[in-house]
Amino acid sequence: MTTSDAISTGALLTMTVIAVVLLIQYLKLQDIWQLIISCKSTLRWAHIQEVENKELRSALRAEKAHVEQLKRKLDLLQAMIPAT
């Protein structure tokens, strides 16, 4: 084996190691990318649920106010009926 063959073999091995390292980094980046996409999806659903919760709390407050109003009307009506 001549010097140029040894240098060529060393260069080939070095390029192979570099290619393997790049492949490993690519696979790690793909995992990170999938994690980012998953987080974005989770964040979107969390936002949707937050909006729904706000709407439900608002509707619940309105219903409670309506129930209180009906109770007051009932009390007034019962007060108008003579006791027997």
ZIZI-V338764 format. One record per backbone hydrogen bond with DSSP energy under -0.5 kcal/mol. NH is the residue of the N-H (numbers start at 1). CO is the residue of the C=O. E is the energy in kcal/mol with one decimal. If there is no record, write none. Layout:
<<NH CO E> <NH CO E>>
This chain:
<<6 2 -2.2> <7 3 -2.5> <8 4 -2.4> <9 5 -2.7> <10 6 -2.5> <11 7 -2.6> <12 8 -2.5> <13 9 -2.6> <14 10 -2.5> <15 11 -2.6> <16 12 -2.2> <17 13 -2.5> <18 14 -2.4> <19 15 -2.5> <20 16 -2.5> <21 17 -2.5> <22 18 -2.6> <23 19 -2.2> <24 20 -2.5> <25 21 -2.5> <26 22 -2.5> <27 23 -2.4> <28 24 -2.2> <29 25 -2.5> <30 26 -2.1> <31 27 -1.9> <32 28 -2.3> <33 29 -2.8> <34 30 -2.5> <35 31 -2.1> <36 32 -2.4> <37 33 -2.4> <38 34 -2.5> <39 35 -2.5> <40 36 -2.4> <41 37 -2.2> <42 38 -2.6> <43 39 -2.8> <44 40 -2.3> <45 41 -2.3> <46 42 -2.5> <47 43 -2.3> <48 44 -2.3> <49 45 -2.6> <50 46 -2.2> <51 47 -2.3> <52 48 -2.4> <53 49 -2.7> <54 50 -2.2> <55 51 -2.3> <56 52 -2.7> <57 53 -2.7> <58 54 -2.2> <59 55 -2.5> <60 56 -2.5> <61 57 -2.4> <62 58 -2.2> <63 59 -2.4> <64 60 -2.6> <65 61 -2.3> <66 62 -2.2> <67 63 -2.7> <68 64 -2.5> <69 65 -2.3> <70 66 -2.5> <71 67 -2.5> <72 68 -2.3> <73 69 -2.3> <74 70 -2.5> <75 71 -2.7> <76 72 -2.4> <77 73 -2.6> <78 74 -2.9> <79 75 -2.0> <80 76 -1.4> <81 77 -1.2>>
